[in-house]
Amino acid sequence: MPLFSEKGGSTILEPLSFADWQQRPAWPAVSLANTDPVEDLAPHVGRLRLIVLNFPKFSDGRAYSQARLLRGRYGYQGELRATGNVLRDQLPFMLRCGFDSFESDQQGFGEALAHARTLYSVVYQPAEDGRTPISMLRRQGRSLLTSS
């Protein structure tokens, strides 16, 4: 499956399944099913270089929650990859949750990734991408026409 990265380069590590990684926690790459306990990675996020989160079907959003926990609560700074049923329509939301690389065989995915960050000029909720929600812009008296 083709690999796309917003940063231009992706880690060329083979991630271990979560069960295998638990036997070898020094390995810097792990792949989580959406049922695996993401909190078990918390003590290791400083040395992990790649975490792969799976979308088994487009309507299953548990990997979004895993991504937000990894980036927000646990401070993960490495590559966060989405795999499985990754659709270009979901890119803006995946980027907001902290994903920065994607495995997808959907046609036009690369072009969609190139434009995904500019699709919405304002956002309503805080997320892991650092964009200021419109409510905060209003409270700060900043123009709504400028993006944060």
Residue pairs with C-beta under 8 A, 6 or more apart in sequence:
1 83
1 103
1 104
1 105
2 103
2 104
2 105
2 109
2 110
3 10
3 81
3 101
3 102
3 103
4 101
4 102
4 103
4 104
4 109
4 110
4 113
5 79
5 100
5 101
5 102
6 95
6 100
6 101
6 113
7 79
7 100
7 101
10 79
10 81
10 101
11 29
11 49
11 50
11 78
11 79
11 101
13 28
13 29
13 49
13 50
14 29
15 21
15 29
15 30
15 31
15 50
15 51
15 52
16 24
16 27
16 29
16 30
16 31
17 30
17 31
17 33
18 30
18 31
18 32
18 33
18 36
18 40
21 27
21 30
21 31
22 40
25 44
28 47
28 48
28 49
28 50
29 48
29 49
29 50
29 51
29 52
30 41
30 48
30 50
30 51
30 52
31 51
31 52
31 53
31 54
31 83
32 38
32 41
32 51
32 52
32 53
32 54
32 66
33 54
33 56
34 53
34 54
34 55
34 56
34 60
34 62
34 63
34 66
35 62
38 66
38 69
38 70
38 74
39 69
39 74
41 48
41 51
41 70
41 74
41 76
42 73
42 74
45 70
45 74
45 75
45 76
45 77
45 78
48 76
48 78
49 78
49 79
50 78
50 79
50 81
51 70
51 76
51 78
51 79
51 80
51 81
52 81
52 82
52 83
53 63
53 66
53 67
53 80
53 81
53 82
53 83
53 99
54 63
54 83
54 84
55 63
55 82
55 83
55 84
55 85
55 86
56 84
56 85
57 84
57 85
58 85
58 87
58 90
63 82
63 84
64 93
64 94
64 97
67 80
67 82
67 94
67 97
67 98
67 99
67 128
68 97
68 98
68 127
68 128
70 76
70 80
70 98
71 80
71 97
71 98
71 128
72 98
72 128
76 98
79 100
79 101
80 98
80 99
80 100
80 101
81 99
81 100
81 101
81 102
81 103
82 94
82 99
82 101
82 102
82 103
83 102
83 103
84 103
86 94
86 102
86 103
86 104
86 106
86 109
87 104
87 106
88 104
88 106
88 108
88 109
88 112
88 113
88 116
91 102
91 112
91 113
91 116
92 116
92 117
92 119
92 120
94 102
95 116
95 117
95 129
96 123
96 127
96 128
96 129
96 131
97 127
97 128
97 129
98 127
98 128
98 129
102 109
102 113
121 145
121 147
122 134
122 137
122 144
122 147
123 131
123 132
123 133
123 134
124 133
124 134
124 135
125 133
126 133
131 147
131 148
132 148
134 144
137 143
137 144
137 148
138 144
